[in-house]
Amino acid sequence: MKATLKYLIILISDIIAIPAAFMGAFIIRLGFEQGIAIGLSFWWLVLIFIPIRLIIFKYAGLYNLIWRYASLRELLSVIKA
């Protein structure tokens, strides 16, 4: 698999995971019905969070790692980001 295709797959999975984590946090904190209602009212925050998080992930080097050989150094990069 080409490196650009791998990068694109990882990027798309992050674009999907960021809003899912955002909604999941509201659901866990407030319960299902209220969490969904409050989470949907803050949809505009997701539009701000996605580009910010992708830039942070890029500059933290999370897209440059080879996860097959992940070590403590890579774990620290994830925690730092």
Summary of the structure (lengths in Angstrom):
residues: 81
radius of gyration: 15.1
end to end distance: 26.5
largest distance: 43.2
contacts: 180
relative contact order: 0.10
helix: 83%
strand: 0%
